[in-house]
Amino acid sequence: TSNDCLDRMNVMMQQEMAPSYKIRPTPEMVNVRESDWVKICDWVYRIVDRFDLERELVEICMSLLHRFVYMYTVSSESKMGVQDFRLSALTALFLILKTHSHAKKRFKIEMLLRLSGGEFTVDQVVNTERLMLHMLKFHINPPTSMSVLNEMFELMKPLMPSDRPQLCEIVYRQAQFFAELGVFHLNKARPSVMAFAALLNSMDAVPYFAEEWPASHKKTFLGKMASIAPHLSPKRHEVADVRVSLWSMYSRQYELASQVQDPAQSLNESTDSFETEGTAVSLTTTELPVLAATRTNASDYVQTDCALEALFNNNFNEQTK
């Protein structure tokens, strides 16, 4: 029911601001670049797609990784290099896969180690897992933008054209795609903002949706969102900035998908701007490699084990460890 959706949204928005689940900016002590975060997220997406798992697992994995890296560097006051970062990412993925029953039957630690090129041992992953669980105090089920998006869409559905179910499904799938792109920069916005921005972008991206959906219904929906939480408004800079970032990544995805490009190619910088409340907001984003996110279902994207291994091992420039 509508009240159940509201209750679940309120719980998730409380969780996303709680110290145990809040994702903070990466400390300067971390000797890992933003592009390295993008590359490891890309690799996790490809692992998930390779085994036809739920893509929400990627966001959960990256949430663990962000929070662990922050806690580790702040508590130890020592730098985390690329090798430790990759071990942490591998451990976070293994922890998420084995704590979700659907994935649990498919994965053994030896398989994941092989897909990462055999760089680490079982003992290294097990010891890092213990440390991760200790530092995170077993908070391994964070709220996700996809979970929030699902509740938002349930509240939106009664206001959508009842005679156009396919159009409603397209809007949802498009919003899901935007939310998946947002995982690459998980530390830029809380899940509720990411979900709301993804849904707004989807409304603009789907052809003819604006004509099919009465303006009064859209106004009602946006009013309901603002009544749930003041930050869920298209005019808020927090939302506008995320919309810019998602549009930039969205455009770049299809531009790259039309080219023949090595996924491990060096990343460049691009800049976009978005008008909000009369002010141009400038945002610099890191261009992404060609992602599995462009596929419509798991069978459209097949990544070989050898390619996954090469991507994990060759996707990072040597840095101080």
Secondary structure, 3 states (H helix, E strand, C coil): CHHHHHHHHHHHHHHHHCCCCCCCCCCCCECCCHHHHHHHHHHHHHHHHHCCCCCHHHHHHHHHHHHHHHHHHHHHCCCECHHHHHHHHHHHHHHHHHCCHHHHCCCCHHHHHHHCCCCCCHHHHHHHHHHHHHHHCCCCCCCCHHHHHHHHHHHHHHHCCCCCHHHHHHHHHHHHHHHHHHHHHHHHCCHHHHHHHHHHHHHHHCCCHHHHCCHHHHHHHHHHHHHHCCCCCCCCHHHHHHHHHHHHHHHHHHHHHCCCCCCCCCCCEEEEEEEECCEEEEEEEECCCCCHHHCCCHHHCCCCHHHHHHHHHHCCCCCCC
